[in-house]
Amino acid sequence: MNLMNTLTRYLEGYHYKLEESGKDGNETGTKSIHDIVKVKEEGLHRYLRYDRNRRSSFIDHFFGEDLTMESFYANSWTEEGDFACKKYDREILPNRVVMKRKALAFGSVHTIEKTLSTFGRNSFEMSYAVSGAGRAKGFFGVELNIILPCCDGPASQYQADADLEESGGIGLGSTGIAGSVQRLKLVDMWKGVAATIELSRPAALWRHPVHTVSLSEGGFEKIYQGSCLLFLFPAALPGKGPLKVSFRVNAKSLSE
């Protein structure tokens, strides 16, 4: 099972028809059959969002204090660092890869060193050490994009050591913010599998589904392409040295 078989949102040539239709309902009138815009649900224009980076996992961000869920979903925030989807120096060692990058964040030099270690066939860990000036006001964020076979169906859900019901719901298609999460589990009861993410320290969890808008014979429709998980930490830890955190990811059958 490929947990990261997600899709990046790009501008498609047919999206202009939806943008120019001026409404979300089916168009009729004197238009030709080639110009009529049919939609399977209202409000699809809200899902015409496009990604600035490849939608993968363990993408490293620096955000200002003005970050909102709306700007994060719409890819309209200001990137305060030069790390997201940029090339890291790497050293390949037995069972692990050490990656390091030094670049600007909040106007000063920061260094991120992260190590990917494997533990058997179904488990790995990404450990971080983030250092910098220590005066920045904002957030360091690690973005993951994950999909399970059941997608956002009723057999899928989040389970966490925080109350997600009050912050948007437990479905993989839910949007919400949880203040302090250290353990998150994505469960697929249809296929009987689960992926668990365990952090070495608590983080704020921002989550939202990723949808694309496609055109079929029946008209425009939105399609779930995965769930975006953003784990946020204070960008500066005065007097505490580098920010250190690790993510242990484990996938297994629910019968184990």
C-alpha positions in Angstrom: 0.0 0.0 0.0 1.4 3.3 -1.1 0.5 5.9 1.6 1.9 8.7 -0.4 0.2 8.1 -3.8 -1.2 11.6 -3.8 -1.8 14.1 -6.6 -0.5 17.6 -7.1 -3.1 20.2 -8.1 -2.4 21.8 -11.4 -4.3 24.2 -13.7 -6.1 22.2 -16.3 -7.1 23.5 -19.7 -10.8 23.0 -19.1 -10.9 24.8 -15.8 -11.5 28.2 -17.5 -15.0 26.9 -18.5 -16.0 26.6 -14.9 -14.4 30.0 -14.0 -16.1 31.8 -16.8 -19.5 30.2 -16.4 -20.3 32.8 -13.7 -22.3 30.4 -11.6 -22.2 26.9 -10.2 -25.4 25.5 -11.7 -25.9 23.8 -15.0 -26.0 26.3 -17.9 -28.8 26.2 -20.5 -30.1 28.7 -23.0 -28.7 29.3 -26.5 -25.2 28.0 -25.8 -24.0 25.2 -28.0 -23.6 21.7 -26.6 -19.8 22.3 -26.5 -20.2 25.5 -24.3 -22.7 24.2 -21.8 -21.1 23.9 -18.3 -22.5 21.0 -16.3 -21.6 20.4 -12.7 -22.3 17.6 -10.3 -22.5 19.8 -7.2 -22.6 23.5 -6.4 -19.6 25.5 -5.3 -16.9 23.7 -7.3 -15.1 27.0 -8.1 -14.0 27.0 -4.5 -11.9 23.9 -5.2 -10.0 25.4 -8.1 -6.7 25.7 -6.1 -3.3 25.0 -7.4 -0.2 23.8 -5.6 3.1 25.8 -5.6 5.1 22.7 -4.8 4.9 19.0 -5.5 2.4 17.5 -3.0 4.7 15.0 -1.3 5.6 14.6 2.4 8.1 15.9 4.9 8.0 19.3 3.2 9.6 21.9 5.5 8.0 25.3 5.9 8.5 28.5 7.9 5.3 30.5 8.4 4.5 33.9 9.9 2.1 34.4 12.8 -0.6 35.5 10.3 -1.0 32.0 8.8 -4.6 30.9 8.5 -6.3 27.7 7.4 -7.8 29.5 4.5 -4.5 30.8 3.2 -2.8 27.4 3.8 -5.5 25.6 1.8 -5.4 28.1 -1.0 -1.6 28.2 -1.2 -1.7 32.0 -0.7 0.5 32.2 2.4 4.0 33.8 2.4 6.8 31.3 2.7 9.2 32.8 5.3 12.0 30.3 4.5 13.8 28.8 1.6 13.5 25.2 2.4 10.2 23.9 0.9 10.9 21.4 -1.9 14.5 22.7 -2.2 17.5 20.4 -2.6 19.2 19.2 0.5 22.8 17.9 0.7 22.5 14.2 1.5 24.7 11.3 2.8 23.4 7.8 2.3 24.4 5.4 5.1 23.2 1.9 6.0 19.5 2.0 6.8 19.4 5.8 6.9 19.8 9.0 4.9 21.1 12.2 6.4 19.9 15.4 4.7 21.1 18.9 5.5 20.3 22.4 4.2 21.4 25.9 5.2 19.3 28.8 4.0 17.4 31.9 5.0 14.3 31.9 7.2 12.8 35.0 8.6 15.7 36.9 7.1 18.5 35.1 9.0 20.4 31.9 8.4 18.8 28.7 9.6 19.9 25.0 9.3 17.7 22.0 9.0 19.2 18.5 9.4 16.9 15.6 9.0 17.6 11.9 9.1 15.4 9.2 7.5 15.9 5.9 9.2 14.1 2.6 8.3 12.9 0.0 10.8 11.8 -3.1 8.9 9.5 -3.1 5.9 6.6 -1.1 7.3 8.2 1.5 9.6 10.5 4.5 9.3 11.4 7.6 11.3 12.2 11.2 10.2 14.1 13.1 12.9 14.7 16.8 12.7 17.2 19.3 14.2 16.3 22.9 13.3 18.5 25.8 14.4 18.6 29.5 13.7 18.8 32.9 15.2 16.2 32.1 17.8 14.3 35.4 17.6 11.8 34.7 14.9 8.1 35.0 15.7 6.2 32.4 13.7 6.1 28.7 13.0 8.2 25.8 11.7 5.9 23.3 9.9 6.3 19.8 8.5 3.8 18.9 5.8 2.7 15.4 5.0 0.3 14.3 2.3 -1.2 10.8 2.8 -4.0 8.7 1.2 -5.5 5.4 2.2 -7.4 3.0 -0.2 -10.8 3.9 1.2 -10.1 7.6 0.5 -12.5 9.8 2.4 -15.3 7.3 2.7 -17.2 6.4 5.8 -14.8 3.6 6.6 -11.9 6.0 7.1 -11.1 8.1 10.1 -8.5 9.8 12.2 -7.7 8.7 15.7 -5.6 10.9 17.9 -4.6 11.7 21.5 -6.6 15.0 21.1 -10.2 15.7 20.5 -10.6 16.0 16.8 -14.4 15.9 16.9 -14.5 19.4 18.3 -12.0 20.7 15.7 -13.6 19.6 12.4 -14.4 15.9 12.7 -12.6 12.6 12.5 -13.1 11.7 8.8 -10.1 11.9 6.4 -12.1 14.5 4.5 -12.4 16.8 7.5 -10.8 20.2 7.9 -9.7 21.4 11.3 -7.0 22.5 13.8 -6.1 20.6 16.9 -3.9 22.4 19.5 -1.7 19.6 20.8 -1.2 16.2 19.1 1.6 13.7 19.6 0.0 10.6 18.2 -2.2 10.4 15.1 -3.6 7.3 13.4 -5.2 7.1 10.0 -7.5 4.1 9.9 -9.0 2.3 6.8 -11.6 -0.1 8.2 -12.6 -1.2 4.6 -9.1 -2.6 3.8 -8.2 -3.3 7.4 -5.1 -1.2 7.5 -3.8 1.8 9.5 -0.9 4.2 9.5 0.3 5.7 12.8 2.4 8.9 13.1 4.0 9.3 16.5 5.9 12.5 17.4 8.6 12.9 20.0 7.0 16.2 21.1 3.5 17.7 20.8 2.6 19.8 17.8 -0.4 21.7 16.6 -2.1 19.7 13.8 -3.7 21.4 10.8 -5.5 19.1 8.4 -7.6 19.4 5.3 -8.6 17.2 2.3 -7.0 17.8 -1.1 -9.5 17.9 -4.0 -9.0 18.3 -7.7 -11.7 19.4 -10.1 -12.1 17.1 -13.1 -14.3 17.0 -16.2 -16.1 13.9 -17.2 -19.0 13.1 -19.5 -21.4 13.9 -16.6 -19.8 17.3 -16.0 -17.4 18.9 -13.5 -16.8 17.1 -10.2 -14.4 17.3 -7.3 -12.3 14.2 -6.5 -10.6 13.5 -3.2 -6.8 13.0 -3.8 -5.6 12.7 -0.2 -5.3 14.4 3.2 -2.8 17.2 4.0 -1.4 17.1 7.5 0.6 20.1 8.8 2.4 19.8 12.1 3.3 23.2 13.5 6.0 24.1 16.1 7.2 27.5 17.4 10.0 28.7 15.1 12.1 29.8 18.0 12.8 28.2 21.3 14.6 30.8 23.3 17.2 29.3 25.6 16.4 25.8 24.5 18.8 25.4 21.6 17.7 23.7 18.3 14.2 22.4 17.8 14.4 18.7 17.8 11.5 16.4 16.9 11.1 13.0 15.3 8.2 11.5 13.3 7.8 7.7 13.6 5.5 6.3 10.9 4.3 2.8 11.1 1.8 1.0 8.8 0.1 -2.3 9.7 -2.9 -4.5 9.3 -5.7 -3.9 11.8 -5.6 -7.7 12.5 -2.1 -7.5 13.9 
